[in-house]
């Protein structure tokens, strides 16, 4: 799993987890600085889901083990998750998010995630 956060390269190198349960694909990757990118999306077949008020999708970025968090969910932020391949044991695709601060977590401003890609086993 890799992406660009505000223009800087990011790669999940410390931990990577993915599950597909009851049609929900949940993915989280952590880099060596404990920056975590995660997303969840209803997924039964390949396709693209846009995060918005009527979608069952979300994206997050957390800085540090319990640090500030930015999110895209429902009416907050925006983004897309594209699944190019989905089987009972694997998923691959791409993602991008325009994340807004979760003020309760101490986050401020916004974060942009581009060029996200994943190729995972469950």
Rosetta blueprint (number, residue, H / E / L):
1 X L
2 X E
3 X E
4 X E
5 X E
6 X L
7 X L
8 X E
9 X E
10 X E
11 X E
12 X L
13 X L
14 X L
15 X E
16 X E
17 X E
18 X E
19 X E
20 X E
21 X E
22 X L
23 X L
24 X E
25 X E
26 X E
27 X E
28 X E
29 X E
30 X E
31 X L
32 X L
33 X L
34 X L
35 X E
36 X E
37 X E
38 X E
39 X E
40 X E
41 X E
42 X E
43 X L
44 X L
45 X L
46 X L
47 X E
48 X E
49 X E
50 X E
51 X L
52 X L
53 X L
54 X L
55 X L
56 X L
57 X E
58 X E
59 X E
60 X E
61 X E
62 X E
63 X E
64 X L
65 X L
66 X L
67 X L
68 X L
69 X E
70 X E
71 X E
72 X E
73 X E
74 X L
75 X L
76 X E
77 X L
78 X E
79 X E
80 X E
81 X E
82 X E
83 X E
84 X E
85 X E
86 X E
87 X L
88 X L
89 X L
90 X E
91 X E
92 X E
93 X E
94 X E
95 X E
96 X E
97 X E
98 X E
99 X E
100 X E
101 X E
102 X L
103 X H
104 X H
105 X H
106 X L
107 X L
108 X L
109 X L
110 X E
111 X E
112 X E
113 X E
114 X E
115 X E
116 X E
117 X E
118 X E
119 X E
120 X E
121 X E
122 X L
